Every structure is written in structure tokens, then in C-alpha cells.
Amino acid sequence: MMQQPSAPSHTKFSDDGFWWWDGASWKPAVSPDRMWRWNGQAWVPAAQAGGPVAAPSGGNVGMAVGITVGVFVLVLILVSIVVTVILLTMGNQIANVFSNVTAALGGG
């Protein structure tokens, strides 16, 4: 069984493992199709480097969607509370206005 060449000591990988530092800039450590991984010396199949590579999580997108939905629900709750308070405090006056309009139109 052949040993995979280990990454040279000067190769630095990002914490998430998706980038490596070549001394001047960060380079992708995973191919766009996620089938190959850079080990510091050569591209090797991702299966040999520890299995297929998962795509980076969309935690920020999920959090943004969650916050948006939460704010929407909060606005709906606040509007329903305001409408309920208005109807409870002014319900009889509103009913009286409709009765007066109905009477003025000759409906009752």
C-alpha cells in the first residue's frame, strides 16, 4: 500500500480546509466539482484524501432566512394585537357608525 505524500510543512490550509496558502495568496484546495483535493504537492482524488468534500455550509444564508421569517411573524403578531385592541376599545362606536349609515340609507 502506497502512502500518500503529506503536505509540506510550509503549506498552510485554512481552518475549513477549502483553501491553502502558497506563500503569496490563498488558492482553492478543492476542485469545483469537489472530486479532487490539493494535498500540498499534488491533486489527489477526494476519496483518497478522506472522502468526498462537503460543500461549505450556507449557515449565513439560513440565518438570514430565519431572521427574515422571524421578523415577518413578529410584525404579523404586533399588527394582530393592535387590531384586537382597536376593536375592543372602539368596537361599539364602529358598530354605531354602521347602524347610522344603514339607517340613513333607508335600510332599517
Secondary structure, DSSP 8 states (H G I E B T S, - for coil): --------TT-EE-TTSSEEE-SSSEEESB-TTSSEEE-SSSEEETTTTTS-------HHHHHHHHHHHHHHHHHHHHHHHHHHHHHHHHHHHHHHHHHHHHHHTT--
